[in-house]
């Protein structure tokens, strides 16, 4: 599906509701080469992600009583059937989580997460095969996720702006973007190739370990940065 987030000009923002910021990348725009180029990150983060955040803030601008966390905005919009608000709020959240799901140095799962992977999938390579197959087989735009339901692990995909944070008891551990604009500059239409190299070189297992600990009640899961006052 084509991304419509850059297609229109928004009027100047005059906000009465919460104003969410665009979180900075947790690495430099050149740090993920050769998997992702600086051009891809500049466009994807600086234009696509920024546009979702800008549109979200406009949609919230006349809502002083809107929830004060982006997670709550996403869930409320889903529950109320507000598709425009949900799409922009969830895409703002999903993208920020996606940036955290990557790091410039390869890593491996450790501790409790490593044990859960071995118990559920056999080993991390088998999990990788499942993750890559899920994302490759996903029809259209969306996301592929490693999630925890309590201590149980699962691999799922969501369409368009869909996000697992709307499901009670689900903690996302890692996510990879399978919207074509996420990888086309560097990998053209080769989604399987994108997912394979992403899994082997960019997946941030230190982040996933912390998220899994939070799923087990050890600390809090990652949250989108709090909004500034209007």
C-alpha positions in Angstrom: 0.0 0.0 0.0 1.3 3.5 -0.9 2.2 5.7 2.1 0.0 8.8 2.0 1.7 10.5 5.0 3.6 13.0 2.8 0.9 13.9 0.4 -0.7 17.0 2.0 0.3 20.2 3.6 -0.9 20.8 7.2 -1.8 24.2 8.5 0.3 25.7 11.4 -0.3 23.9 14.7 -2.3 25.7 17.4 -2.4 23.0 20.1 -4.7 22.7 23.1 -4.0 19.0 23.5 -0.7 17.1 24.1 2.1 17.6 21.7 4.3 14.6 21.0 7.8 15.0 19.7 9.7 13.0 17.1 12.2 10.9 19.1 15.8 11.1 17.8 17.3 8.0 16.3 19.3 6.0 18.9 22.3 6.0 16.5 23.7 8.1 13.7 22.1 8.1 10.2 25.2 6.5 8.8 25.6 3.8 11.5 23.4 1.1 10.0 25.3 0.8 6.7 25.5 -1.3 4.7 22.0 -2.7 5.7 20.3 0.7 5.7 21.8 3.8 4.1 21.9 7.3 5.5 19.5 8.3 2.7 16.9 5.7 3.9 17.1 6.8 7.5 16.9 10.5 6.6 13.8 9.9 4.6 12.2 7.3 6.7 12.8 9.0 10.1 13.0 12.6 9.1 10.1 12.6 6.7 7.8 9.6 7.0 8.0 9.2 10.8 8.0 13.0 11.3 4.9 13.3 9.2 2.9 10.8 11.3 3.9 12.7 14.5 2.9 16.0 12.9 -0.4 14.7 11.8 -1.0 13.1 15.2 -0.5 16.4 16.9 -2.9 18.2 14.6 -5.5 15.6 15.3 -5.0 16.1 19.0 -4.7 19.9 18.9 -8.3 20.5 20.0 -8.4 17.8 22.6 -7.0 19.1 25.9 -8.4 16.0 27.7 -6.6 13.5 25.4 -4.6 10.8 27.1 -1.1 11.9 28.2 0.8 8.9 26.8 0.9 7.8 23.2 0.2 4.2 24.2 -3.1 5.3 25.8 -3.9 7.4 22.7 -3.4 4.4 20.4 -5.6 2.2 22.6 -8.4 4.8 23.0 -8.4 5.5 19.2 -8.7 1.7 18.5 -11.5 1.3 21.0 -13.4 4.3 19.7 -13.0 3.4 16.1 -11.2 6.6 15.2 -9.2 5.3 12.3 -7.4 8.5 11.3 -6.2 9.1 14.9 -5.3 5.4 15.3 -3.3 5.2 12.1 -1.2 8.2 12.9 -0.7 7.5 16.6 0.1 3.8 16.0 2.5 4.6 13.2 4.3 7.2 15.3 4.6 4.5 18.1 5.5 1.6 15.8 8.3 3.6 14.1 9.8 4.7 17.3 9.8 1.1 18.5 11.3 0.0 15.2 14.3 2.4 15.7 14.9 0.9 19.1 14.7 -2.6 17.7 17.9 -2.0 15.7 21.5 -1.4 16.8 24.7 -0.9 14.8 26.5 -3.9 16.4 25.3 -7.5 16.1 24.1 -9.1 19.3 22.5 -12.3 20.6 19.7 -12.9 23.1 20.7 -13.6 26.6 19.4 -14.6 30.0 15.8 -15.4 30.4 14.9 -14.6 26.8 17.5 -17.0 25.4 16.0 -19.7 27.5 12.5 -18.9 26.3 13.6 -18.9 22.7 15.2 -22.3 23.1 12.1 -23.7 24.8 9.7 -22.3 22.2 11.6 -22.4 18.9 14.6 -24.6 19.5 17.2 -21.9 19.0 17.6 -18.3 17.7 18.2 -19.5 14.1 14.9 -21.3 14.1 13.2 -18.2 15.5 14.8 -16.2 12.8 13.5 -18.5 10.1 10.0 -18.1 11.6 10.3 -14.3 11.8 11.6 -14.0 8.2 8.9 -16.3 6.9 6.1 -14.4 8.7 7.3 -11.1 7.3 7.9 -12.4 3.8 4.5 -14.0 3.7 2.7 -11.0 5.0 0.5 -9.6 2.2 0.8 -5.8 1.7 2.2 -3.2 4.1 2.7 -3.7 7.8 5.0 -5.0 10.5 6.5 -8.3 11.8 6.9 -8.6 15.6 8.4 -10.9 18.2 6.1 -10.5 21.2 5.6 -12.0 24.7 2.4 -12.9 26.3 3.6 -13.2 29.8 6.5 -15.6 29.5 5.2 -17.1 26.2 6.8 -16.0 22.9 5.2 -15.6 19.6 5.9 -14.2 16.1 3.0 -12.2 14.5 2.5 -9.6 11.8 0.1 -6.7 11.7 -1.3 -4.8 8.7 -0.7 -1.2 7.9 -0.7 0.7 11.3 -1.6 -2.3 13.4 0.2 -2.6 16.7 0.3 -5.3 19.3 0.1 -2.8 22.1 -3.7 -2.7 21.7 -3.8 -6.3 22.9 -4.0 -6.8 26.7 -1.1 -8.6 28.1 1.1 -8.4 25.0 4.6 -6.9 25.2 6.4 -6.4 21.9 10.1 -7.4 22.0 11.3 -6.6 18.5 9.7 -5.2 15.3 10.7 -4.9 11.7 9.0 -2.6 9.2 7.8 -4.3 6.0 6.3 -1.3 4.4 8.2 -1.1 1.2 9.5 2.4 1.8 11.4 1.0 4.8 13.8 -1.0 2.5 13.3 -0.2 -1.1 16.1 2.3 -1.6 18.6 -0.3 -0.3 17.0 -3.6 -1.2 14.5 -2.8 -3.9 11.5 -5.2 -3.8 13.5 -8.0 -2.0 11.6 -8.2 1.2 13.0 -11.6 2.1 16.5 -10.3 1.6 15.7 -7.2 3.8 14.3 -9.3 6.6 17.2 -11.8 6.4 19.9 -9.2 6.7 17.9 -7.2 9.3 17.7 -10.3 11.5 21.3 -11.3 11.2 22.9 -7.8 11.5 20.5 -5.2 13.1 18.2 -7.0 15.6 18.8 -5.3 19.0 18.8 -8.2 21.4 19.8 -6.0 24.3 16.5 -4.1 23.8 14.6 -7.4 23.4 16.1 -8.7 26.7 14.9 -5.7 28.6 11.4 -5.9 27.0 11.2 -9.6 27.9 12.2 -8.8 31.5 9.4 -6.2 31.6 6.9 -8.8 30.3 7.9 -10.9 33.3 7.3 -8.0 35.7 11.0 -6.9 36.0 10.8 -3.2 35.3 8.7 -1.3 32.8 8.5 -1.8 29.0 9.7 0.8 26.6 7.4 3.8 26.3 7.1 6.6 23.7 8.5 9.8 25.1 6.0 11.9 27.1 4.4 14.9 25.3 5.3 18.4 26.2 2.6 20.7 27.6 0.5 22.5 24.9 
